[in-house]
Amino acid sequence: MQKIMNNILVFLFFIPALIYAQGPTFINPIIPGGHPDPSICRAGDDFYIVNSTFEYFPGLPIHHSKDLVNWELIGYGLHRENQGTGAVNLVDVQQNGGIHAPTIRYHNGTFYIVVTNVYSPPAGGNGIMVNFIITAENPQGPWSDPHVIEGAPGIDPDLLFDDDGKVYFVGTHAVGKPTQNGIGEIWVQELDLKQWKLVGERHSVWKGACGGCCVEGPHMYKQHGKYYLMVAEGGTSYNHAVMIAASDKITGPYESNPRNPIFTSRHLSKNNWVHSTGHADLVELKDGKWYMVALGIRNDKEGTSNMGRETFLMPVTWEPAIARWRQVSEEQWEPVEYLWPVVAPATGKVERYAPLPFADKVQNYNDGFADNFNKQDLHPEWNFRRVPQPNTYSLSAKKGFLRLYLKPETFTLRGRYSLMGIRQKETDFEYSARMNFIPEKEQAEAGISIFQQDDNYINFTIEKSKNGITLKLVIKGREKDLELRKQESIAAYKGEITFKIVAKGDKYQYMYSLDGGENFSLFSETDSNLALCKGYIGTNLGIYATSNWNPTKEYADFDWVQYQGYPRF
């Protein structure tokens, strides 16, 4: 009966999606679940988007599309452990550090990603911002080792390939301090790609439309005979906005669009379905049409969501507007018009449903994931908090299973522990996993986890205790002490369990089955706001194993993992 009800629920939830898929519209976000700071490029008929990943590994997910609305994860820019263990430190990087705001560009058969790794030393002191470039001939990889650009301060870099063959690095620095890390002012300098070095004079070109208020995320475009500099301003929250300026020369001076911001949700109610929209990039289609991708936060609960900042799509047109007034005589002035991008020209905001970019294409909106671990390589959806320790998992130790080895480490700040997950993509969902685990030593523990960061997680696990085998639920809320919500002995446990978490409305239900999933028992119920995004990163759903600081060679075998999201249409 439960399986029948689940199938009915899936059908009911997806009726609106099926209707819209047959019509001329698509559904935002185009890349749901923890995909902030999108950057987009086109290579022929193909589109590629890269996103920030902060302390997670692999880093820099790359999605591919032919139609701007159906996106497939094809790989990562940082996919080898050695790419994150040198100057680009993703081993003990702090929370909310790591990989920030990449730019992806395609030029003469090569793909480039330029990005910043933000690292704060454990002992304190000044943070380190390492700006680097990786390249590939195939966006699926392999990608090169990082080429660190020395002397490049700030974050959120961009590359411009100019018509005369020169390449320019565009970055940020502290206002009025061209050599200091920070945001607030944009600088431009020529880049020698053969030597991976900045050359020539550095030019500070723009403090944004508001004069230095959190000016970041620059992207430079050469269009209509001018250089357009687009930035994010106002911070990555309710005041987030996209501003743009233009110049005849790349080194300026830049004329601010008098109609700035060209895109924002700051003027809308905080109850709007999406807010904090900004940090955008533009792409031109082969037919001359333009689109923008930008981040936003869905307002599903308490002004935010579990998914954090996601990737949204809006149409763009170019329209003339006055850039400045020019004096032509002692008594006469005349307007000087530039072409400026107008985002979402019909409504001026990101829409949940919007016209398809390609009328002959439909969006296949299917928010599901299943992994039975029958392949040689790990599914690309899986990720880790930082570069994982050696021998964290194996796909070959037991055929058809993922073996997750118990490590002594648990959730700790800047830690590496046996935890891996997939991004949560909808507020309402079902997540389940079948595990074989016979713990031998006391405190040996394994199960499933909902997690955002080192200090914000929910673990639903089997553990060996003094009282035998116990099932327990622990919750670590942000800025709260670890709470053992429930623990009880499971006398009927024989080494196999199926975990299930159902998120519906305002509640999480934690269930388990000891008979292969035929019957589930409700273990506990909590509010669903325990892992809401309050910062940069969305929530993950995963599997977890630890010996709680005891030496061990134990492991847990996972037969399969399944996730199904239910969009709130």
FENSULKA-V189429 format. One record per backbone hydrogen bond with DSSP energy under -0.5 kcal/mol. NH is the residue of the N-H (numbers start at 0). CO is the residue of the C=O. Records with the same first field share a line. If there is no record, write none. Layout:
NH->CO ; CO
This chain:
4->0
5->1
6->2
7->3
8->4
9->5
10->6
11->7
12->8
13->9
14->10 ; 11
17->13
18->14
19->15
20->16
21->17 ; 18
22->18 ; 19
24->19
25->353
27->351
28->310
29->310
30->310
33->306
34->308
38->49
40->47
42->45
45->42
46->64
47->40
48->62
49->38
50->60
51->35
52->98
53->98
55->52
56->383
57->77
58->77
61->74
62->48 ; 60
63->71
64->46
70->68
71->63
73->61 ; 71
74->61
76->59
77->58
78->76
82->79
83->80
84->81
85->87
88->86
89->83 ; 87
96->93
97->117
98->53
99->97 ; 115
102->113
104->111
106->109
109->106
110->135
111->104
112->133
113->102
114->131
115->99
116->129
117->97 ; 115
118->116 ; 127
120->118
123->120
127->118
128->126
129->116 ; 127
130->128
131->114
132->146
133->112
135->110
140->137
143->134
146->132
147->145
148->130
149->147
151->148
152->150
157->169
159->167
161->159 ; 165
164->161
167->159
168->188
169->157
170->186
171->152
172->184
173->176 ; 179
174->182
176->173
179->176
183->214
184->172
185->205
186->170
187->202
188->168
189->198
190->166
191->196
192->190
195->191
196->191
198->189
202->187
204->185 ; 202
205->185
210->207
211->206
213->211
215->213 ; 231
218->229
220->227
222->220 ; 225
225->222
226->246
227->220 ; 225
228->226 ; 244
229->218 ; 227
230->242
231->215
232->240
233->212
234->213
236->234
239->236
240->232
241->262
242->230
244->228
245->254
246->226
251->248
253->204
254->245
255->253
256->243
257->321
259->256
260->241
261->241
262->241
264->239
267->264
271->268
274->296
277->294
280->292
282->290
284->288
287->284
289->315
290->282
291->313
292->280
293->311
294->277
295->309
296->274
297->307
298->272
299->297 ; 303
300->303
303->300
307->304
309->295
310->30
311->293 ; 309
313->291
315->289
316->341
318->339
320->337
322->335
323->335
325->333
327->325 ; 331
328->331
333->325
335->323
336->334
337->320
339->318
341->316
342->261 ; 340
343->314
346->343
347->343
353->25
355->23
358->356
360->357
363->361
364->362
365->363
367->365
368->562
370->560
381->378
382->420
383->56
385->54 ; 383
386->89
391->388
393->402
400->397
401->557
402->393 ; 400
403->401 ; 555
404->391 ; 402
405->553
406->544
411->409
414->411
417->544
418->416
419->542
420->382
421->540
423->538
427->565
428->502
429->563
430->500
431->561
432->498
433->559
434->496
435->556
436->434 ; 494
438->436
442->463
443->440
444->545
445->461
446->543
447->459
448->541
449->457
450->448 ; 539
451->455
452->455
455->452
456->475
457->449
458->473
459->447
460->458 ; 471
461->445
462->469
463->443
464->462 ; 467
467->464
469->462 ; 467
470->487
471->460
472->485
473->458
474->482
475->456
476->474 ; 480
479->476
482->474
484->472 ; 482
485->472
487->470
489->468
490->488
492->489
496->434
497->512
498->432 ; 496
499->510
500->430
501->508
502->428 ; 500
503->501 ; 506
506->503
507->525
508->501
509->523
510->499 ; 508
511->520
512->497
517->514
520->511
522->509 ; 520
523->509
525->507
527->505
531->528
532->304
538->305
539->450
540->421
541->448
542->419
543->446
544->417
545->444
546->406
547->406
548->407
549->546
555->403
556->435
557->401 ; 555
558->433 ; 556
559->433
560->370
561->431
562->368
563->429
564->366
565->427
566->564
568->566
